[in-house]
Amino acid sequence: MKKYSTSLVFAIILFLGLSSASAQEKPEQEVVTNESSSSLDLNVDIVSRYLWRGLLYSPSPNIQPTLTFSAGGFAIGAWGSYSLSEQYAEVDLFVSYTTSPITLMVYDYYAEDETDLSAVDYFKWKKGTTGHQLEGTIMFGGTDKIPFTLTAATFFYGNDKNVDGDNNYSTYFEIAYPVKIAGQEVNLFLGGTPAEGLYHTEAGIVNVGFSTSKSLKITDSFELPVKGTFAVNPAAKDVFFVIGLTF
């Protein structure tokens, strides 16, 4: 039986009590006739390392494109990450529905084999052999009275197995709180897992830190959008400082 830490169980209870998940930013470019509620957005991040929920997936710079189509409260899109100096390639698909301040999302994560990018069959969905990982996520995006955000995410199908071949149902919880420091908006976050799985070999805190972004003025007519994240993974005894550009 999986053992849960008291602090994380309390966090789960707190989350369930408050999340009766997140307001999602809407893309800006219009593409269909319902101009008031539909749009298409394309952007690209270039990051010094690919870090996700306290896990380092690629230690080299990555380019990460995102394409999102939104209509009303629904959104569907694709996200990718491609290393600029090693064999790492990932393509994820997602669909979400937002009714503020709640967002429900399903993600399909798919990463290529790092030694042979053609070794995994993208169209293989058979349980136990597929390279896909399906995850359900619920997010609480905060309100004027409750200014923090909450995230709960669980893998429910695919390549998330233990040594016996059974599903780990790897789960991640995170709370984030925005503050202003010297006039700069900073997002503080704390994330953990309640049991053994993808994130750690047992329950623990795996992602603690802060992130911020700023437009650096290069010339009178050009600003460079820069973001940075400082994160510690206490469970893995590791620390990361990642910087990136957003276009």
N, C-alpha and C positions, 0 to 999 in steps of 0.2 A: 504494500500500500504506500502511496506517495505521502511524504510527510510535509506538512505546511507549517511555516513559521507563524508565530502569533501575530507579529506585526503585519505580515502580508495578508493574513486572514482578516485582520481588522480593516486593512486598506480595501479589500474586496467588499466587505460589508458596507464600508463607507461609500464606495463607488456605486454599489447597487442601490443604496438608499438615495443617492443624489441623482442618479441618471435614470430618470423616468423618461446622446453622444453628439458632430461638431459643426458649427456653422462653417460652411465651406465657401471659399472665395470663388466667385463666378468668373469664368473667362470673359474677355472683352470683345473678341472679334465675332461679328454676326455672320451666320452662314445659311440660315433658312428663313422662310417667310415670316415666322413668328418672331419678329425682331426684338420684341420686348422681353422675351424669356429664353432665347436660345443663342448659343455662342460657341465659338471654337477658339481654343487658346493653345499656342505652341511656345514653349520656352526651353532654354537649355542652361544647365548648370555645369560648371567645370570645377571639380573639387580636388584638393590635394591628396585625399585618401577617401575610400568608400567606407564610411562608418554608418552602421544602422543599429539602433537600440543597444548600443554598447558592444556590438560585434564588429570586428574588422573583416570585411569581405575582400578588400583589395588594398594593399599598402601603397599603391602607386596612384598617380593622378588619373581620374576618371572623367569622362564626359557623359552627362546624364540628361537626355532629352525627355520632355513630357508633352503629350498631346491629349487634350481633354475637350470633349464635346459635352455641353450642358444644355438642358432644356427643362425649364421649370426647376423643380427640386431634384431632378435626376441628372447624373453625370456618368459618362463612360469614357475610358481613356486607356492610354498605354504609357509606360515609363520604362526607361532602359538605363543601363550603366555599362560603359565600355572602357576598359583600361587602355591608357595610352602607351603603356610600356610592358604589358604582360598579357597572357591569354586569360582574360576575364570578360565574359559577356553575359548580360542578364536582360531579359525582356519580361515585364510584368503587365498584366491587364487588370483593370479594375472597373467596378460599377458601384455607384453609390446613390443613396437617396437622403436628402436633407430636409428636415422640417425644423427650423431653428428653435432651440440650439442643439438639436440632435442630428447626428449623421450615422447612417447604417451603411456599411461597405463590405464588399466581398473582393478579395484580391486573389489573383492567380500569379504566384511567383514562379519564375522559370529561369534557372541559371545553367549555362553550358558547362560541360566538363572542362576543368581548367587545363588539362593536359591535351585534350583533343576536342576541339569545338564542334566536331561532327559526330561525336560518339553517342550523344543522347538524341533519341527520336522525339521531336517536339509533339508529334501527333499520337504518342503512346499515352493512353490514359488508364491502363489496366492497374488496378490496385496492387501495390507491392512492387511494381516495376516502373511506374511513371516518374518522370523527373519534375513534374509539377507539384506545387504545394498550394493548397487552397486554404484561405484564412478568412474568418468572419471577424469584423471589427465594429464596435460601437463607440461613438465619441460624443462627449458632452463639450460643447464649444464655449461655455461660459455665458454669463449674463451680467447686467449691471450690478446686481446684488451678489452674484457668485462669479467673480472675475477670473477664476482659474479654469483650466481645461482638464478633462479626464479621458483616458483611452483604455479600452479593454479589447484584446485581440487574441484569438485562439485558432490554431491550425486544426482543421477538421478532416482533411483528406490529402493523400499523396505522400510525397517524399519527406515525411517527418516520423521516422520509425525508431524504435529502440532496438537493442541487440536481438530481441526475440522476434522482430518483425511486426510488432504491434504499434499502433498509433501512440505517439507521445502526447498528442493534444497540447503541444507546447503553447503556453499562455504568457502574455505580457500585459502588465498594468503600468500606466504612467499618469502622473499628475504634473501639470505645468502651471506656472504662475508668472505673469508678466509684471515687471517692475521697471522703474526709471532710475538710472544711475547717471548723475551729471548730465541730465537731459537726454540720455540715450536709452531707448527701450531695450531691455534685456529679458530674455525668457529663461526662467529657472525651471529645471525639470528633475524628476525623480522617477525611475522606472525599475521594476523588478519582476521576477517570475515566481509563482507559488509552488513550483514543483520541478522535478527533473525533466529535462527536455532539451530543446535546441539552445536555450540561453545559458544553461548551466547544469551541472550534475545534481543539483539540489535546489531547494528554494533559496532565493537570495536577491539582493539588490545588484543590478547589472548595469545601470545607466544613471549617473548623477552628474549634473553640470549645468552649463548655461550656454545660450547662443544669442547672437545679436547680428544685426546687419546695418550697413551704412553706405551711402553713396559718396565716393571720394571724388572731389572736384579735380579734374585733370586740366581742363581749359575752361574758358568762359562758356563754351557751348557743349562740353562733353564731361559727363560724370560716369565713374566706374562703380557699378553696384557690387559691393563686397560683403560677404557674410563669414562668420566664424563661429565655431563650436568648440568648447572645452568640455571634455567628458571623462569621467572616471568610471571604470567597471570594478567595483570593490570585490565582486565574486571572483573575477579573473585576475585581480591585482594588477590592473593595467590602466594606462592613462593615454588620452588622445587630445590633440589640438589640430583641428581641421579648418582650413580656410577654403573659400570658394568664390566664384564669380557667377552672377545670374544675368541671363540675357532673355 
